[in-house]
Amino acid sequence: MGISPTQLAELVCTRISHDLIGNIGAINNVLEFVHDSNGVLEEGDLNVLDTAISTLSARQQFFRLAFGIDTAAVDKEKLRQICQNYLSVAGNKAYPLDFECNNMSSQIAKVLCLCLMIGAEVCLRGGHIKVTIGSKIIVETMSENPLATAKINIYKQIISGEHPQDNIAQFIQLIYLQNLLGEDVPISLNADEKKMTLTIG
């Protein structure tokens, strides 16, 4: 099942909007409450604002790299920080996500971000994502807890050329990666209960 450029753009916009709207709504709710309280901002509201703003900032910077242009402008250390900041807000704070990557550079920023999204999506309770860049790109997602089998199965369907009928925007990171790399670059995926390996090339 092919996806047109227009459909791809729609799916990217849908995914980004979905991931940002909750925290935008939280900020709006706090501001409405402050307005109704004659400008009084309580500590609890301030904490909600801090969390929402930091989450929005982390996601916006990451999505700019994953789906934007001119990613070469970011240096290696900034790229590492943007990726880690995203992972810190992508999962449950009680079960952190982290990553490591050899040969990190701005030239692979877009691919790296998309690979981290793919890995993060299957970690239900924390995990570690290892990206090895050589003649092939190998993305190993590991967790002490079971991974999301249903999402992994859909990833496999997408790689084989089938796309889900529902909630397809949830999987745009893999679809966009396939589109970015082109049909000539093979992608394979293997997984068991607590480890998923994505191989590109």
C-alpha positions in Angstrom: 0.0 0.0 0.0 1.7 3.2 -1.2 1.4 6.6 0.6 1.4 9.8 -1.5 3.5 12.8 -0.4 0.2 14.5 0.6 -0.8 11.6 2.8 2.7 11.5 4.3 2.5 15.2 5.2 -0.9 14.7 6.7 0.3 11.8 8.9 3.3 13.8 10.1 1.2 16.8 11.0 -1.3 14.5 12.8 1.3 12.8 14.8 3.1 16.1 15.8 -0.3 17.7 16.7 -1.3 14.7 18.8 2.0 14.7 20.8 1.9 18.4 21.5 -1.8 19.1 22.1 -2.0 17.6 25.6 0.5 20.0 27.0 -0.8 22.9 25.1 -4.2 22.1 26.7 -2.6 22.0 30.1 -1.0 25.4 29.7 -4.4 26.8 28.5 -6.2 25.4 31.5 -3.7 26.9 33.9 -3.9 30.3 32.3 -7.7 30.2 32.4 -7.6 29.3 36.1 -5.2 32.2 36.8 -7.5 34.5 34.9 -10.5 33.4 36.9 -8.4 33.8 40.1 -7.5 37.4 39.4 -3.9 36.6 38.4 -3.1 34.3 41.4 -0.7 31.5 40.4 -0.5 28.8 42.9 2.5 26.5 43.3 0.7 23.5 41.9 -0.3 25.4 38.8 3.3 26.6 38.4 4.5 23.0 38.5 2.0 22.1 35.8 3.2 25.0 33.7 6.9 24.0 34.2 6.2 20.4 33.2 4.1 21.3 30.2 6.5 23.9 28.8 9.6 21.6 29.3 7.8 18.8 27.6 6.7 21.0 24.7 10.2 22.3 24.2 11.7 18.8 24.2 9.2 17.4 21.7 9.3 20.5 19.4 13.1 20.5 19.2 13.1 16.7 18.5 10.4 16.8 15.9 12.2 19.6 14.2 15.1 17.3 13.7 13.1 14.2 12.9 10.7 15.7 10.4 12.3 19.1 9.5 15.1 20.3 7.2 18.6 21.7 7.7 19.4 19.2 10.5 23.1 19.6 9.8 23.0 22.9 11.7 23.0 21.0 15.1 26.3 19.8 16.5 26.9 16.4 18.0 26.5 17.3 21.6 23.4 19.3 21.0 21.9 16.4 19.0 22.6 14.1 21.9 20.9 16.4 24.4 17.9 16.9 22.2 17.5 13.1 21.8 17.9 12.5 25.5 15.4 15.3 26.4 12.9 13.8 24.1 13.3 10.3 25.6 12.9 11.8 29.1 9.4 13.0 28.1 8.4 10.2 25.8 7.9 7.6 28.5 6.9 7.2 32.1 9.1 9.1 34.4 9.1 6.2 36.8 10.6 4.0 34.0 13.2 6.1 32.2 14.4 5.7 28.6 18.0 6.3 27.6 20.2 5.7 24.5 23.7 5.3 23.2 25.0 5.9 19.7 28.4 5.4 18.2 29.6 7.7 15.3 26.9 10.3 16.2 26.9 13.3 13.8 24.5 15.8 12.4 24.6 14.0 9.1 22.5 11.2 10.5 20.4 13.3 12.9 17.1 12.7 11.1 17.6 8.9 10.8 18.8 8.7 14.4 15.7 10.6 15.7 13.3 8.4 13.7 15.1 5.3 15.0 14.8 6.5 18.6 11.1 7.2 18.1 10.6 3.6 16.8 12.4 2.2 19.8 10.7 4.4 22.4 7.3 3.5 21.1 7.6 -0.1 22.1 9.0 0.5 25.6 6.1 0.3 28.0 8.2 0.5 31.2 11.5 2.0 30.4 14.4 0.7 28.3 17.7 1.3 26.6 18.1 2.0 22.9 21.5 1.3 21.3 22.2 2.6 17.8 25.2 1.2 16.0 26.2 3.0 12.8 28.5 1.2 10.4 28.0 -0.4 7.1 24.5 -1.0 8.4 22.5 0.9 11.1 21.4 -1.5 13.9 18.9 -0.3 16.5 18.6 -2.5 19.5 15.8 -1.7 21.9 16.1 -3.5 25.2 14.0 -3.5 28.4 13.8 -5.4 31.7 10.0 -5.4 31.1 8.1 -6.8 28.2 7.9 -4.7 25.1 4.7 -3.7 23.3 4.1 -6.8 21.1 1.1 -5.3 19.3 3.1 -2.3 18.1 6.0 -4.6 17.1 3.7 -6.7 15.0 2.4 -3.6 13.2 6.0 -2.5 12.6 6.6 -5.8 10.9 3.5 -5.3 8.8 4.7 -1.9 7.7 8.1 -3.2 6.8 6.5 -5.9 4.7 4.5 -3.3 2.8 1.2 -3.4 4.7 -0.1 -0.4 6.5 -2.6 -0.4 9.4 -6.1 0.9 8.7 -6.5 2.6 12.1 -4.2 5.0 14.0 -1.7 5.0 11.2 -0.2 8.3 12.3 1.1 6.5 15.5 3.5 4.7 13.2 4.6 7.6 11.0 8.2 7.4 12.4 8.7 4.0 10.5 6.7 5.0 7.5 8.6 8.3 7.2 11.9 6.5 7.6 11.1 4.1 4.8 10.2 7.0 2.6 13.3 8.9 3.5 15.7 6.0 2.8 13.9 4.8 -0.4 12.9 1.4 -1.6 16.5 0.4 -2.3 17.5 0.4 1.4 16.3 -2.8 3.1 14.9 -2.7 6.6 14.4 -5.8 8.8 13.1 -6.3 12.3 13.4 -9.1 14.8 12.0 -9.2 18.3 11.4 -11.3 21.3 9.7 -10.4 24.6 12.3 -7.9 25.8 14.4 -7.0 22.8 13.7 -5.6 19.4 16.4 -5.2 16.7 15.9 -3.0 13.7 18.5 -3.4 10.9 18.8 -0.8 8.1 20.9 -1.6 5.1 
